[in-house]
Amino acid sequence: MSAKYSILYGNPEKDQVCITHYRGVSGSLGIDLMRENTLHIIFNISGNLLIFDDNVRLNIIPGTLAIWHRGINTHPHINQLAKESTEENNEQETVVISTPLNWLETTFGKKKEALHPALQIILNQSSSSLELGKIRSMLVNEINLARDLISPPVFATAMPYWYAAKVMEVITLHLFTNIDTHDNSLFKNQIKSTNQRLITLAIDWLNQNLDEPLNLKALARHLGCSSQYISRIFSEHTGKTLTLTLRTIRINRAAELLTSRDYNVTEAAMEVGYSSLSHFTKVFISEKGVKPSQFV
C-alpha cells in the first residue's frame, strides 16, 4: 500500500486551516499539502519521518509531536524512513494540523504578543523555515487526540465545529507563552497540567492498592506512560519517591485502623500489606515516631 492521505478538515486550496491524515507504507507524505508560509503541528503516530532543508532537520520517530514552519520559497524534503527489519510494521500514520500564518495573525490579533517569541518572529518575517522547540514524545492525551481527529467522537453535522474547537485547543495549549513570568517554553502548559493529573491519578492508584507491593509497571500501564517517566515527575513534583509515598499511605491507613480500635497491631499490619510485624513496627516508628502499640 502506498502512502495515502485524506483531508479531515478545511480546504488547502483556500488557504484555510487544514487537518490531514497520512497513512501508508511507502512514498512521500505529500509536500504540496505541507504548504508554504504555514505552521504544521505534526502528530506522528507510527513510522519514521525525516523533514529537512537548508535550515531545518527534523527526525520524527513514532509517538512524537513536532512543530514545523515551512517558509516561503523553501524546498524541503519529507521522507518516510523504512525500518531495517522487514518483520516490523512499516506503516506510516501521521496527523498534521496546518495553520497558515495569515490565519494566526487574523485570529489572534492584538493577542499576538502572547504567542511564543519564535512564532512572532516568523509572523513578522516568513522567508525562512524555523523549527519551534524540540520534538518530544506525545503524551497519552495527545495520542488519544490524534486518534480522535482521525475518527471524531461526534455526529457528522457537528464535525466542522468539533474540528475547529480542537485546532484552537492545540494552539492555545502549545503555542502561547506566559508574558508575566517570561516563560517561553513550548509545550510547557500542556505538560504541566498533564503531569499534575498523572501525579493525582498515581496517588489514587497507590491508595487503592496499598496492600500490594509497588508494581511500577502496572502503575505506568494504568496511567498510560512509561515507568521511568512517572517515577521522575512524581519525585520532581512531590519531593518523595513512589516507594516512600506508598509507605506513608500504608502507615497512615494503619494508624487509622489502630485508632478505630477494631484492629490490633498484627491485623493492621496485615491489612496494609505488611507480613512482617517487626518490619511494620520499624517503618511505623520511622513515620510516626512511636511504636504502633503505643500509638493509641
C-alpha positions as CSV (number, residue, x, y, z in Angstrom):
1,M,0.0,0.0,0.0
2,S,1.5,3.3,-1.0
3,A,1.1,6.4,1.2
4,K,-2.4,7.9,1.0
5,Y,-3.8,11.0,2.6
6,S,-7.3,12.4,3.4
7,I,-8.2,15.9,4.4
8,L,-10.2,15.7,7.6
9,Y,-11.0,19.4,7.9
10,G,-10.5,22.6,5.9
11,N,-9.5,23.3,2.3
12,P,-5.9,23.8,1.5
13,E,-6.7,25.5,-1.8
14,K,-8.5,28.3,0.0
15,D,-5.6,28.9,2.4
16,Q,-7.6,27.6,5.4
17,V,-6.6,25.7,8.5
18,C,-6.4,22.0,7.5
19,I,-6.1,18.7,9.3
20,T,-4.7,16.0,7.1
21,H,-4.3,12.3,7.8
22,Y,-1.5,10.3,6.2
23,R,-1.3,6.6,6.2
24,G,0.7,4.0,4.2
25,V,3.9,2.0,4.0
26,S,5.9,3.9,1.3
27,G,6.0,7.1,-0.6
28,S,6.2,10.8,0.2
29,L,3.9,12.5,2.7
30,G,2.8,15.0,0.1
31,I,4.9,18.1,0.2
32,D,2.3,20.0,-1.7
33,L,-0.1,19.7,1.2
34,M,2.6,20.8,3.7
35,R,2.1,24.4,2.4
36,E,4.4,27.3,2.4
37,N,4.1,30.1,4.9
38,T,2.3,27.7,7.2
39,L,2.8,26.3,10.7
40,H,2.5,22.5,10.8
41,I,1.8,20.6,14.0
42,I,2.7,17.0,13.4
43,F,1.3,14.1,15.4
44,N,3.4,11.1,14.3
45,I,1.5,8.0,15.5
46,S,3.7,5.4,13.8
47,G,6.6,5.3,11.2
48,N,9.7,7.4,10.9
49,L,9.8,10.8,9.1
50,L,12.7,13.0,8.1
51,I,12.0,16.6,7.2
52,F,15.0,18.7,6.0
53,D,16.1,21.7,4.0
54,D,18.9,24.2,4.3
55,N,17.7,25.4,7.7
56,V,15.9,22.6,9.4
57,R,16.4,18.9,10.0
58,L,13.7,17.0,11.9
59,N,14.0,13.4,12.7
60,I,10.5,12.4,13.7
61,I,10.1,9.0,15.3
62,P,6.9,7.1,16.2
63,G,4.9,8.6,19.1
64,T,6.3,12.1,18.8
65,L,4.9,15.6,18.4
66,A,6.8,18.2,16.3
67,I,6.1,21.8,15.2
68,W,7.5,23.0,11.9
69,H,7.2,26.2,9.9
70,R,7.6,26.0,6.2
71,G,8.7,29.3,4.9
72,I,8.1,31.0,1.5
73,N,10.2,29.8,-1.4
74,T,11.7,26.9,0.5
75,H,12.1,23.4,-0.9
76,P,12.1,20.9,2.0
77,H,12.2,17.2,1.6
78,I,9.9,14.9,3.6
79,N,10.9,11.3,3.5
80,Q,9.4,8.3,5.1
81,L,12.2,6.2,6.5
82,A,11.6,2.4,6.3
83,K,12.8,0.3,9.2
84,E,15.6,-2.1,8.7
85,S,13.7,-5.2,9.8
86,T,11.1,-6.4,7.3
87,E,9.3,-8.1,10.2
88,E,8.3,-4.8,11.8
89,N,5.3,-2.8,10.9
90,N,6.5,-0.1,8.5
91,E,3.2,1.6,8.2
92,Q,3.3,5.4,8.5
93,E,0.4,7.1,10.2
94,T,0.6,10.8,10.8
95,V,-1.9,13.6,11.5
96,V,-1.0,17.2,10.6
97,I,-2.7,20.4,11.7
98,S,-1.7,23.1,9.3
99,T,-2.3,26.7,10.2
100,P,-1.4,29.5,7.7
101,L,0.4,32.4,9.2
102,N,-2.2,34.9,8.0
103,W,-4.9,32.9,9.8
104,L,-2.8,33.0,13.0
105,E,-2.4,36.8,12.5
106,T,-6.1,37.4,11.9
107,T,-7.3,35.0,14.6
108,F,-5.2,36.3,17.5
109,G,-4.9,39.9,16.5
110,K,-3.8,42.0,19.5
111,K,-3.0,38.9,21.5
112,K,-0.2,38.0,19.1
113,E,2.3,39.2,21.6
114,A,1.3,36.3,23.8
115,L,2.4,33.8,21.2
116,H,5.8,32.2,21.5
117,P,8.6,34.6,20.6
118,A,9.8,32.3,17.8
119,L,6.4,32.3,16.3
120,Q,6.2,36.1,16.5
121,I,9.4,36.2,14.5
122,I,8.1,34.1,11.7
123,L,4.9,36.1,11.7
124,N,6.9,39.2,11.1
125,Q,9.4,37.6,8.6
126,S,8.2,34.5,6.9
127,S,11.1,33.9,4.4
128,S,12.8,31.0,6.2
129,S,11.9,27.7,7.8
130,L,12.0,27.6,11.5
131,E,11.8,24.6,13.9
132,L,9.8,25.7,17.0
133,G,11.0,23.9,20.1
134,K,12.1,20.4,20.4
135,I,10.4,17.3,19.1
136,R,9.1,15.4,22.1
137,S,7.2,12.2,22.9
138,M,3.4,12.6,22.7
139,L,1.6,12.5,26.0
140,V,-1.2,10.0,26.4
141,N,-4.0,12.6,25.8
142,E,-2.2,13.8,22.7
143,I,-2.1,10.2,21.2
144,N,-5.8,10.0,22.0
145,L,-6.4,13.3,20.4
146,A,-4.6,12.3,17.2
147,R,-6.8,9.2,17.0
148,D,-9.9,11.2,17.7
149,L,-9.0,13.6,14.9
150,I,-9.0,10.5,12.6
151,S,-12.3,9.2,13.9
152,P,-14.2,12.1,15.6
153,P,-16.5,11.1,18.5
154,V,-19.3,13.3,17.2
155,F,-22.0,13.2,14.5
156,A,-21.1,14.3,11.0
157,T,-23.1,17.5,11.3
158,A,-21.0,18.5,14.3
159,M,-17.6,17.7,12.9
160,P,-16.7,21.1,11.5
161,Y,-17.4,22.8,14.8
162,W,-15.6,20.0,16.7
163,Y,-12.5,20.2,14.5
164,A,-12.4,24.0,14.8
165,A,-12.5,23.7,18.6
166,K,-9.7,21.1,18.6
167,V,-7.5,23.4,16.4
168,M,-7.9,26.2,18.9
169,E,-7.3,23.8,21.8
170,V,-4.0,22.6,20.4
171,I,-2.7,26.1,19.5
172,T,-3.6,27.6,22.9
173,L,-2.0,24.8,24.8
174,H,1.2,24.6,22.8
175,L,2.0,27.9,21.1
176,F,1.3,30.5,23.8
177,T,3.8,31.8,26.4
178,N,3.4,33.3,29.8
179,I,4.1,37.0,29.5
180,D,4.1,37.7,33.2
181,T,6.7,35.1,34.0
182,H,8.6,35.4,30.7
183,D,8.2,31.6,30.4
184,N,8.9,30.8,26.7
185,S,8.8,27.0,26.9
186,L,6.8,25.4,24.1
187,F,4.6,22.6,25.3
188,K,5.1,23.5,28.9
189,N,1.5,24.4,29.8
190,Q,0.2,21.1,28.5
191,I,3.0,19.1,30.1
192,K,2.5,20.8,33.5
193,S,-1.3,20.2,33.6
194,T,-0.9,16.6,32.4
195,N,1.9,15.9,34.9
196,Q,-0.3,17.2,37.8
197,R,-3.1,14.9,36.6
198,L,-0.8,11.9,36.4
199,I,0.5,12.5,39.9
200,T,-3.0,12.7,41.3
201,L,-4.0,9.5,39.5
202,A,-0.8,7.8,40.7
203,I,-1.7,8.7,44.4
204,D,-5.2,7.4,43.9
205,W,-3.8,4.2,42.5
206,L,-1.4,3.8,45.4
207,N,-4.3,4.2,47.8
208,Q,-6.4,1.6,46.0
209,N,-3.5,-0.9,46.0
210,L,-1.8,-0.1,49.3
211,D,-1.9,-3.7,50.5
212,E,0.2,-4.8,47.5
213,P,3.9,-4.4,46.8
214,L,4.5,-1.4,44.5
215,N,4.2,-2.7,40.9
216,L,5.7,0.2,38.9
217,K,4.9,-1.4,35.5
218,A,1.2,-1.9,36.4
219,L,1.0,1.7,37.6
220,A,2.6,3.0,34.4
221,R,0.3,0.9,32.4
222,H,-2.7,2.3,34.3
223,L,-1.5,5.8,33.7
224,G,-0.6,5.2,30.0
225,C,3.0,6.4,30.4
226,S,6.4,4.8,31.0
227,S,7.5,3.7,34.4
228,Q,10.6,5.9,34.1
229,Y,8.5,9.0,33.3
230,I,6.1,8.7,36.2
231,S,8.9,7.9,38.6
232,R,10.8,11.0,37.5
233,I,7.9,13.5,37.5
234,F,6.5,12.2,40.8
235,S,9.8,12.7,42.6
236,E,10.3,16.1,41.0
237,H,6.8,17.4,41.9
238,T,6.3,15.8,45.4
239,G,9.9,15.6,46.7
240,K,9.3,11.9,47.5
241,T,9.7,8.7,45.6
242,L,6.7,6.5,44.8
243,T,8.0,3.9,47.3
244,L,8.2,6.4,50.2
245,T,4.8,7.8,49.3
246,L,3.3,4.3,49.4
247,R,4.9,3.7,52.8
248,T,3.4,6.9,54.1
249,I,-0.1,5.9,52.8
250,R,0.2,2.5,54.3
251,I,1.2,3.7,57.8
252,N,-1.4,6.5,57.8
253,R,-4.0,3.9,57.0
254,A,-2.7,1.6,59.7
255,A,-2.8,4.4,62.2
256,E,-6.5,5.0,61.3
257,L,-7.2,1.3,61.8
258,L,-5.5,1.3,65.2
259,T,-7.3,4.5,66.2
260,S,-10.6,2.8,65.4
261,R,-9.8,0.1,68.0
262,D,-11.3,-2.5,65.6
263,Y,-7.8,-3.8,64.7
264,N,-4.9,-4.9,66.8
265,V,-1.3,-4.3,65.6
266,T,-0.9,-7.5,63.7
267,E,-4.3,-7.1,62.0
268,A,-3.5,-3.5,61.0
269,A,-0.1,-4.6,59.6
270,M,-1.6,-7.3,57.5
271,E,-4.4,-5.0,56.3
272,V,-1.9,-2.6,54.8
273,G,0.4,-5.1,53.2
274,Y,3.0,-5.9,55.9
275,S,3.6,-9.6,56.5
276,S,6.5,-9.0,58.9
277,L,5.4,-7.4,62.2
278,S,9.0,-6.4,63.0
279,H,9.3,-4.6,59.7
280,F,5.9,-2.9,60.1
281,T,7.0,-1.7,63.6
282,K,10.2,-0.3,62.3
283,V,8.5,1.6,59.4
284,F,5.7,2.8,61.8
285,I,8.3,4.3,64.2
286,S,10.0,6.0,61.2
287,E,6.7,7.6,60.1
288,K,5.0,8.3,63.4
289,G,7.8,8.4,66.0
290,V,6.3,5.8,68.2
291,K,5.7,2.0,68.2
292,P,2.2,1.0,66.8
293,S,1.4,-0.5,70.2
294,Q,2.0,2.9,71.7
295,F,0.1,4.9,69.1
296,V,-3.3,4.8,70.7
